Amino acid sequence: NGATVSLASLAGHTVALTFLDPTCTSDCPLIAQELRVTDQLLGADAAHVELVAVVNNPLYTSPAAAAAFDRQEGMGHVPNWHFVTGPLAQLHQVWDTYGVETQVTPAGGMVAHSDLVYVIDGRGHLRVVLTSDPGSQGDTALHSSFAAILTFQLQRLVHP
């Protein structure tokens, strides 16, 4: 939306930070859904948590690509959700800071990347790194448990 988002701008809030490909049709939509479920499980605590995804596809960095993903996944209705992008040089800097690997596939659409969620406390300190890899499509136990695990980690920082 043209606003700058940084950890400093989110100070005082616990942050779940991940990296998503706006053109992904496999893992990223599932991870977004888990984040939406996490927001629901947080209840009133969601007011103290920000769910942030950074675009992780060097071919599709436009705000329009992020907005299309948000519409497709229904994330626009999550008030504490931010799917952020920026100039490619800044994205590379953020990817490098978090050790996120990005590899463009031969087909040139989706990218292969790390499926991690970084849980950051209200002072900007990294507290936990969780794998958000949804595994196989049929692994419903993993899908339902990831949101619960992430919710637990976020709530313990909201209520130390």
Solvent accessible surface area in square Angstrom, and as a share of the most:
residue,aa,sasa,rsa
1,N,194,0.99
2,G,86,0.82
3,A,79,0.61
4,T,120,0.70
5,V,47,0.27
6,S,47,0.31
7,L,66,0.33
8,A,86,0.67
9,S,72,0.46
10,L,19,0.09
11,A,69,0.53
12,G,62,0.59
13,H,58,0.26
14,T,6,0.04
15,V,3,0.02
16,A,1,0.01
17,L,10,0.05
18,T,1,0.00
19,F,3,0.01
20,L,0,0.00
21,D,0,0.00
22,P,14,0.09
23,T,43,0.25
24,C,10,0.06
25,T,109,0.64
26,S,41,0.26
27,D,39,0.20
28,C,0,0.00
29,P,18,0.11
30,L,44,0.22
31,I,2,0.01
32,A,0,0.00
33,Q,46,0.20
34,E,21,0.10
35,L,1,0.00
36,R,76,0.28
37,V,61,0.35
38,T,0,0.00
39,D,21,0.11
40,Q,124,0.55
41,L,91,0.45
42,L,5,0.02
43,G,46,0.44
44,A,93,0.72
45,D,22,0.11
46,A,16,0.13
47,A,74,0.57
48,H,95,0.42
49,V,0,0.00
50,E,20,0.09
51,L,0,0.00
52,V,6,0.04
53,A,0,0.00
54,V,9,0.05
55,V,0,0.00
56,N,0,0.00
57,N,0,0.00
58,P,33,0.21
59,L,94,0.47
60,Y,92,0.35
61,T,34,0.20
62,S,53,0.34
63,P,90,0.56
64,A,71,0.55
65,A,18,0.14
66,A,5,0.04
67,A,41,0.32
68,A,44,0.34
69,F,2,0.01
70,D,26,0.14
71,R,176,0.64
72,Q,123,0.55
73,E,18,0.08
74,G,20,0.19
75,M,0,0.00
76,G,64,0.62
77,H,164,0.73
78,V,10,0.06
79,P,122,0.77
80,N,13,0.06
81,W,20,0.07
82,H,52,0.23
83,F,22,0.09
84,V,33,0.19
85,T,42,0.24
86,G,22,0.22
87,P,85,0.54
88,L,75,0.38
89,A,81,0.63
90,Q,106,0.47
91,L,6,0.03
92,H,83,0.37
93,Q,123,0.55
94,V,50,0.29
95,W,6,0.02
96,D,108,0.56
97,T,99,0.57
98,Y,46,0.17
99,G,52,0.50
100,V,12,0.07
101,E,130,0.58
102,T,42,0.24
103,Q,126,0.56
104,V,60,0.35
105,T,45,0.26
106,P,147,0.92
107,A,102,0.79
108,G,29,0.28
109,G,25,0.24
110,M,65,0.29
111,V,10,0.06
112,A,53,0.41
113,H,33,0.15
114,S,27,0.18
115,D,21,0.11
116,L,52,0.26
117,V,0,0.00
118,Y,11,0.04
119,V,0,0.00
120,I,2,0.01
121,D,11,0.06
122,G,22,0.21
123,R,184,0.67
124,G,34,0.33
125,H,99,0.44
126,L,93,0.46
127,R,113,0.41
128,V,27,0.16
129,V,70,0.40
130,L,28,0.14
131,T,91,0.53
132,S,7,0.04
133,D,67,0.35
134,P,7,0.04
135,G,40,0.38
136,S,74,0.48
137,Q,122,0.54
138,G,64,0.62
139,D,53,0.28
140,T,98,0.57
141,A,73,0.56
142,L,66,0.33
143,H,31,0.14
144,S,80,0.52
145,S,43,0.28
146,F,14,0.06
147,A,1,0.01
148,A,52,0.40
149,I,82,0.42
150,L,0,0.00
151,T,10,0.06
152,F,127,0.53
153,Q,28,0.13
154,L,0,0.00
155,Q,56,0.25
156,R,100,0.36
157,L,21,0.11
158,V,29,0.17
159,H,116,0.52
160,P,155,0.97
